[in-house]
Amino acid sequence: MTNAITKMSWWEIPVPDLDDAKRFYGEVFGWTFDPFGEDYFAVIGPDGNMLGGISWLPKTSSETACASPSTPMTSKARWIG
């Protein structure tokens, strides 16, 4: 008996630019996108089935990744530790 998964059921694609990503994936794969929360879209395949999601991924740099307690990464960030 085999318990192999033969079909992907859901996935997520985090992207730095939602508009560019929707344009690219729409042109390449024929996907459409339905708003599904703030900065998140459900991905709809050419057959009309919901495949997964695409969401905004904030851009980071080595400067923000190495922030110190005196320089939080964002206005909502707080230092723990």
Beta strands, then each sheet from edge to edge (+ up, - down):
strand 1: 12-15
strand 2: 32-35
strand 3: 40-44
strand 4: 50-56
sheet 1: 1+ 4+ 3- 2+
end
